[in-house]
Amino acid sequence: MVEGTSLLRTAPFSRFNKWDVKRFFINQIKSSYPVIYLEELLIEQTSKLKLSKFPEEEFGILGISNEVGMFDAYTEKGKNINQPYKIIKNDFIAYNPYRVNVGSIGIKKAFLKNTYISNAYVVFSTKENLLADYLYMIMQTASFNKLIRDNTTGSVRQTLSFENLIKIAIPVPPFEEQKSIIQKYNDAISEAERLEKKAEEFENSINIQLLDILFINRNLKSEKSNSFLKFRKLSKCERWDVDYLIGKNTIDYIYTSIYPIVPVKDFVISTQYGSSSKADRNTSNTPVLRMNNIQKGELNISDLKYLSLNDKDLKNYKLHKGDFLFNRTNSKELVGKTAIFDLDGDYVFASYLIRVILDTSKVNTYYVNYLFGSIIVRDQIDLISRQILGQANVNVDEMKDFIIPLPPLSVQAEIVSHINEIKANVKSLRKQASDLRIKAKQDFENTVFN
């Protein structure tokens, strides 16, 4: 035994709600504020209503997720709700006792319209000496999460009952100081939201600036105007459904520009569908890019899967820098997403993606990528994409028929440079906002636990 230390500790029997070593060795909470057990601060709220007693009345149901906290989930008639639901009032806190350790906690605020939540949730309010917002923030800290883990029961499915929750102690500043601490946190979050809004405004301006730079007018179709209306021989119609024929041969908007309007096929060298092999998460094989790796015109590889390929398939589907990737199927909002492959290392691409090799003597690949993310091409995608089993689809030939304004390469390069500056500004603002959110949480925790 090290001199001057001892494992011997004493505690009142009333504090021993669980008799196991894990709880006996819970770390002491360090804080300059008084540490008070939650049993002195909380009131469990168990009022509930059997909604089926009001069969034709609409009831607003709340949900909780570890991403957003409490949210308005849905409305449902009483006749479709068999179980009683708990009543939630403003500043009530609720959590999923089976998922509280992963952040499934929420607080009811005035902007949430719904007032009922599943009986499976633990619901409680705070007494007058504890600010609900302060406790809610405490419950989202790493320090409190450790206390939650130490007080959950069950070997497989960890559960935190209300009875165990109230055996946890937390630092409790004077009420006015609680409000001051929360106000400081809220001010930082408000600044983060301002930066995020500014970033979104810059991002949304790209569409408008593209139209201005390319001198494009986008107007509703008029009989007297020159439009991109197409007429096709019946022998050329590869599909005979009405939605396709109407969409393909009529344009809802007319575009005019000082630059030539050309179909994508005029500068496409080749196209190729990706590998149909089944991907997994075995990191020893070749990473495969999928539709979810394309986000806002760029590649995001935070979530990768892998393929086991022989040398021939690897060579066939291996991506090269500058390859243009087009997502041919997904929801109507996501079909048509594009990105340029610009990563180091060996990557292949999945079957939902199309590799497009562009003639760089005619087009700047990044210019094309930005146009595909703009309203200029999105209008065309929305017109011709068709639903198959709930998914929208655009095939290679349809993609090649899209039309875009094509200025000289020097002008394309200037446009790319300008948009790159905007995107760099957007990324900087979003990083500032993210850093501010992280710092606000850290500052809160450091203020309370020290």
Salt bridges, closest charged atoms under 4 A:
ASP20 OD2 - ARG23 NH1 2.36
GLU39 OE2 - ARG15 NH1 2.59
GLU39 OE1 - LYS167 NZ 3.62
GLU56 OE1 - LYS77 NZ 3.22
GLU56 OE2 - LYS79 NZ 3.51
ASP91 OD1 - LYS109 NZ 2.73
ASP133 OD1 - LYS109 NZ 3.14
ASP150 OD2 - LYS146 NZ 2.94
GLU176 OE2 - LYS179 NZ 3.12
GLU191 OE2 - ARG194 NH2 2.82
GLU196 OE2 - ARG437 NE 2.95
GLU203 OE1 - LYS296 NZ 3.47
GLU203 OE1 - ARG430 NH2 2.98
GLU238 OE1 - ARG232 NH1 3.42
ASP241 OD1 - ARG239 NE 3.42
GLU298 OE1 - LYS427 NZ 3.19
ASP303 OD1 - ARG281 NH1 2.83
ASP303 OD2 - ARG290 NH2 3.60
ASP323 OD2 - ARG355 NH1 2.65
ASP344 OD1 - LYS321 NZ 2.56
ASP346 OD1 - LYS318 NZ 3.12
ASP379 OD2 - ARG218 NE 2.73
ASP382 OD1 - ARG378 NH2 3.66
GLU398 OE2 - ARG239 NH1 2.35
GLU398 OE1 - ARG386 NH1 3.10
ASP401 OD2 - ARG232 NH2 2.65
ASP401 OD2 - LYS248 NZ 3.32
ASP401 OD1 - LYS265 NZ 3.43
ASP435 OD2 - LYS431 NZ 2.77
ASP443 OD2 - LYS439 NZ 2.69
